[in-house]
Amino acid sequence: MNKARRMDSLSSGVFNEMEARKKAVEARGMEVINLGVGSPDLPPAPHIIEALRKAVSDPKNYSYSLGGTARLHEALVRWYKNRFNVELDPVHEVLSLMGSQDGLAHLAMAYVDPGDVALVPDPGYPIYSFSIQMAQGEIYPLPLLEKNRFLPDLSQIPEEIAAKSKLMWLNYPNNPVAVSADWDFFARVVEFARKYDILVCHDVAYAELAYDGFKPMSFLEVPGAKEVGIEFYSLSKTYNMAGCRVGFAAGNQEAISNLALLKSNIDYGVFFAIQEAAVAALTGPQKCVKENARAYQLRRDVLVDGLVKLGWRMPKPNASMFLWAPIPRGYTSSSVFAADLLEKAGVIVIPGTAFGDMGEGYVRIALVKDEVLLAEVVQRIGKSFNFI
């Protein structure tokens, strides 16, 4: 049986290679510290778990949900108003998702026909490219370069490409490059999208993992953003609910409607008990959100400060759960450096090329271990490498 040709462009090669190397290192008796996958290691707050426990015990919650409850949509609307001062219609401008990746993966199917162009950041979270490939669209990469503060330079997009583009993917605070965007940039995006009739798709999953008093903004805060854009938010990182699979799309009414229509033909909605846990997260005490951010800030400081003392120069991000670290002097390949780091120190990081061609020269490091293990990471790397 022959697989569909669209499958030929898909690959998990880098991640599979790192997993194979990990097993080989473990076979030598070295315990590997995995800073590769961005999966939260902290638990949800007790009031979220309690809400889930009660909801799981209610027999009425085991039918098809067929979408988000009014309680859940209204909770998100209040959260957006309190956090970003953005007004949303809970009926027409919000859609619950089985995690934000659910919507990220499916939106292109509602908007991209074979041959249509989509503007995709490079480096970027792989689902953006994957969604366009599955829709058989054409990807036009938006280079994220340090000289441009890792923001796409819209002026460098050729007129003929912009005129043919249907979607633009954005993600700030960013995975993998761990930077944030500002009002001026988003205002330029709104103007650009309006000029060329492009649907902007902004992933804001890391908005609450911010440090040193910084507060990332929503794309929807900019006047006119809802006319051209849709935003994806997830409870996975903010409330440590990654396994619950609950998130949202918010913004442009037509885009929400089309995504909802597509999903109504694919799935039956989020489990009611998970929705109740999400309501508790969004409307309950938010102390847990601040504590979560403080925990990641401590991890960031332990790892960055320790590695910088070793001579490995890297920026200290003000948001996200990642470090985007230039590979040390003496290396020309991010894959070679990541392999050496695993072989010599037993530490897994992801080569930047896993996120696009422009990722060469960098590795992504996930802050998914506590400060004690991260201090051990620094110690191991210091024993095995000389960056001075």
N, C-alpha and C positions, 0 to 999 in steps of 0.2 A: 504494500500500500504506500503510495507516494503522498508525502505531506504537502500542504499548500505552499506555493512559492513565497508567500509573505513570511513564512517561517525562516527562510534562508537568511534574512537580514538580522535575525535575533541572536543574541549571544550573551551568555553569562560567563564568558571565558576567564576574565580576570578573577572573579569571585571563586569559580571552580578551581582555578590554578592555586589561589591562596589557600583554599581548603585542603587541597592535595598536599601542599607544602606543610601546612599545619600538622597533618597526620604524620608526615615523615619526621618532623621535629619532635612531636610527642612520642613517637616510637623510640627516639633516642633517650627518652626519660626527662625531657625538659617540659615544664608546665608552661603552656602558651597563654599569654594575656591578650585577649582579642579586643582591639580597639577599631575593628573594621565596620561592623554593622551598627547602625544608629538605632538600637533598640533600648528604650528606657529600662533601667534596672531597679528603679524605685517603685514602691507600691502606691496605689491610689490612697487618698485620705480616707480615714475610717468612715466618715459620713457617706462617702460614695459607695464604699463596700456594703455598708448597712442598707442603703437604698436598693442596691442590687440584690442583696439577700432577701429582703422583704418581697421584692417584685418577682423573684424566681419562685417564691413560695405561693404565689397567687395563680391558681389554675387558669384564670381568665387571660393571662398573658401569653398563652401558648398558641394562639391563633395567628394567621398571617396579619402582619401589621399594615401592609399595603401603603407604606409611606410613614412620614413623621406625624406624631400626634400634635394636636394644637398646643398642648402643654410644652412640648419640646421646642416647637418653632417659636413660641412666645418667649421661652427662656433664652433662646439664642438672640432674639431681637432685643431683649432687655440687656443682654450681655454686650452686644455690639454697641448699643446706645451708651452704656456705662463706660465701656473701654475705649471706643473710638469716636463717640458722639455721632454715629452714623444711624440714620433712620431707615428701617427696613419694614416692608409689609410682610407679616408672618405667613400670609396665604400665597402671595404671588412672587415674592423675592427671596424665599428661603426654601431649600430642599435638603432633607436629611439624607445622609449617605452612609454606606458601610465602610467608614473610614474615608478620608479625603481622596485616597488613591483610587477608590471606586469611581468617583467623579472625574478625576484626572485621566483615568484610563479610558473612560467612555465618551467624554465630551466631543472628541474629534469625530467619532462616528456620527454625531448629529450635525456636524458642520463641514467636514472635509470629504469631498469626492475624489476619486482617483485623479492624480495629477495636480490637485490644488496645492498651494504653497502655504506652509506654516513657518513662522519665525520662532526658532528654538534656541535657547541659550547654550553656549558651549564654552566651558563645561556646564553641565546641567544634570539635574536629577533624571535618571534614565527613563522614567515613565513618560516624560514629555515627548521624547523621540519615539518611544514605543507606541504611544497612542496614534501618532501620525503614520507610522509604518503600518499599523493594523488597518488604518483607514485608506491605505495606499496613496497617501499624499506625498508631497515633496517637501523635504526639510531644507530650509535656508538657515544656516547657523549664524547666531549672534555671538561673536567672540566677547567673552568677559575677560578683560585685560587689566592688569594691575595699574597701568598708566591711566586708565579710565575709571579707577576705583571699582573695578569689576562690575560696572554698569554697561549695558549695550549702548554703543554709539549709534543712535537712530539716523544720524546724518550720513552714515556710511552705507545705509541700505539703498541699493540702486532703485531708482524710480520705478522701473519695470517690475522689479521684485515686489516692492511695496504695493503696487497696483494689483498684483495677482494674489496677494496674501489674504488668507481667511482668518487665521488665528495668530496670536502672539502669546507665548508662554513667558511668565515672569515669576520670580520667587525671591522675596526679601522679607525677613532675614533669609540668607541664601544657604542652600545645601547644593554643592559642597563648599563654596568659597567663603562662607561665614562672614558676609558683609551685609549691610543694610542700605536701603534706598531712602531718599528724602523727598519732601514735597515737590521740589523743583523738578526732579526727575519724573515723578509720577504725573505731574502736570504736562510735561512734554509728551509723555506716553499718551495721555488722553487726547491731546491735540493731534498727534500722529495718527492714532486710531480713528479719530473722527474724520480726518482728511482722507484716509484710504479705506474706510469702512471695514475695519479689522476688529474682531472680537478679542479683547484682552483677557487672558486667563491668569490670575495672580494667585499663587500658592503662599499662604501666610501662616503655615503650620507652626513656625517657630517664634511667633510674635511675643510669647510670654516667657521665653528663655532669653532674657536680656539682663545686662549687668551694668554695674557702676551708675545706676540711676537712669540709664537709657530706656526709652519706651518706643519701640518700633511702631510705625503707623500702618494703617490700612490703606490700600489703594483706593478704597471706596470713600475715603475722607475727601478726596479731591473733587471739586465741583465738576459735574459732567461724567464722572467715572462710571456711574450706573448706566449711562447711555451707551457705553462702549464696552463694559467689562463685567466680569464675574469673578468672585473670589472664593477660594477654597480654604476652609479652616478645619482643623482636626483636634479632637480632645486627647489624642495619643500622647503628645509631648507635654502639653499644659497640665494635664491631670494624671499622667502615667496610666492611661487607659488603652495602650496600644493594642492589646489583645481583644478588647471589647469591640473594635471596629465600628466606630461612630464618628462621623464628621458631617460637614455641611458645605453646600454651595450657597452663595448669597450674591445678590446684585441684580444684573439686568433681567427684567421680567421675561423677555422672550427667550433668552438663553436658559433660564431656569425652567421654563415651560418645555422647551425642546429636550433638555436633559431628562426631565421628569418623564416625558413621553417615551423616550428611549428606554429608560430604566424600568418603566412599567411593563415592558416586554421582555425584561431580562430577569428581574428578581422580585421578591415579595416584601422588601423593606427590612428595617432593623428590628431585631427581637425587642418586644415591648419592655422586657426587664432591663435591657441595655439602655433603652430610651429613658427609663426612670432613673437609672444611674447617671445618665447624662444631664437630666434636669437637676438632680442633686448637685452635680459638679458645677453647673453654670449658675445656679441660684443660691447655693450654700456658701459657707464661710470660704473666703478666698485666701486665707492665711497660708493654705497649702501651696498655692501658686507662688507666693513670695518665697516660701521655704524651699520649694523646688528650684527656683532661680538661684537662690543663695547657694544651694548645694552644687549646682553646676558652675557657678562663679568660683567657688573654692577649688573645684576640680581644675578649672581652666588655669587658675593662678598656680596651683601646685605643678601642673604639667608644663605650662609655658615658662614660668620662672625657672624651673629646674632645667629644662632643655636649653634655655638661653644661656644659663650659667655654664653649660657644657660647650657652648659655642655654636649651637644650632639656632640660627636667627629665624624668628618667626613672629608675625603680628599677634597681638592679643585681641581677639574679637570682642565686640560689645553685645553680641547676640548669637543665637543658634547653639546647637550642641556639638559643634565640630570645630576643629582647627584646620585651616588650609595652609599647610606648611611648605615653603619652598624646600626642595631637596638640598642637602648640604653641599658645600664645595667639594669638588672631586668626583661628583656623580653627574652624569648627563641623561640618565634614564630613571624615571620614577619607578618603573617596574623592577629594575635592578636594585635600586635602593630599598624598596619594600621587601624584596626577597632577602636581601642581606640583613635587614632589620629582624626578620622572622628567623632566619637561620642562626644568627649570632646572638640575638637578645631574646628571642622567643616572644616578640611583640608583633601583632598584626595591625598594619595600617593598609589603606587602599590606595594603589597608584592613581594619580590624577587622571590618567588616560582612560580609566573605567568610566569617566563622566564626559568624555569627548576629547578630541585632538588637542584642544587648547588647555587641557589639564596636564599636559606633559610639563615636567619640571616641578610638580607639586605632589604631595600626598595628603589624603584626608584622614584625620584622626578623630575618632568619636570619643566623647567624654562620658563613656558608659560604664566606668568602674569608679569605685570610691577613691578618695584621696590617698588612702594607704596603698592601694594597688598602683595608683598612678605614681606615687613616690617610688615604688619598686620599679616601675617602668623607667623612670629617670635613672635609677641606680644601675639597672641592667644595661641601659644604653651607654651610660658613662663608662662602664667596664669594658664594653665591646667596641666603642667607637671613639675616635679623636677628631673633633670638629674644629679644634683651634688652628 
